[in-house]
Amino acid sequence: MLAHFAGDFLTARERFRRAAGECGARLQSYPIDAPGPNGEALSVDAAYFGAPNPTRALLVSSGIHGIEGFAGSALQQAFIHDLAPAADGRTGILLVHALNPYGFAHLRRVNEHNVDLNRNCLQSFPGPGNEGYRSFRDLLDPYSSRVHADFFTIRLLLRALRYGFAATQQAIAGGQYTFADGLFYGGDRRQPSIDIFERILHDAPVAGAGLVIHIDVHTGLGSYGDYQLLPTEPLEAATLRQLRKWFGDRAIIGSTNPASVNYSASGSVRELSTRVFASARVYALTLEFGTFAPLRVLQALRRENWLHHHGGDSVFSRKIKAELLQCFCPRAARWRNALLSQGLSVLQQALHALSAPSP
Ligand SMILES: [Zn+2]
């Protein structure tokens, strides 16, 4: 199972394509303009399995946050290996591999324009204001030349005590559309990868599906080695009930749940799939696998953003990239096995939900 985790983007893409091809999937490749670290061509890849005119569809996307694609790609490969050929005659399964191939290949969470693509799926720009981010900008953004010894954690904790922890998380991670060199920047225009994603949804034969479950795979939020499913908010009571029936009470975390480590963000890819399948009943979920404490993850993101803007190839630079990778795809076999087994059981639950007579 652990062999599904690739060491780089090109290997992951190759394995995904080979596994899907061997299972008879229809494969399509969508190149992006930005090259990989050695000048190689990068692409978003789509594999379609199942019915030619499905009335129900399962859509599984990975790697919208670049480096999180190591885990997402591994889960997609394991899914092809274990479950995809078992789809019934009326269900189509569309796997979208590495929505942010640049970030995956360059070990970044954002894309070639420093944009967080999961804040970029807006209907119009500019995106909503976020005054809160401004209050943390001096701590987060890449000014300091002493990023490795600047008491960031203590300074952020002191600031958060004043500001409130939930408000701090919302201000920082909720997305911002003002500072192009900052973190969680949603961009000032629609990004090419998002256009590609929309094209993939139109190219695959899923347009006529009346029931769609979209699972977008992420890592880095929540408890280590555990998962949660985050639905699109606001959430109607009937939708919440339905999701809990399919995926279990514990797994579905709405923002009203006190166990939530979530925050609200605009422009997520779930909004886009919900818009594209306008006439269908769409259940769009973020599948999040937790890794380390939020402060550690934020520190890793901040240092990598600093490195990107200041450059340099040194032992320290390699450490920064290694720590970011560790924060989004921990090396421990226990974590990786947990991700695959829990992820497969969620995807199995989704297929089961789609095969029910009348959900
Ligand atoms: Zn993510």
Boltz pocket constraint, residues with backbone or C-beta under 6 A from the ligand:
constraints:
  - pocket:
      binder: B
      contacts: [[A, 65], [A, 68], [A, 217], [A, 218], [A, 219], [A, 220]]
      max_distance: 6.0
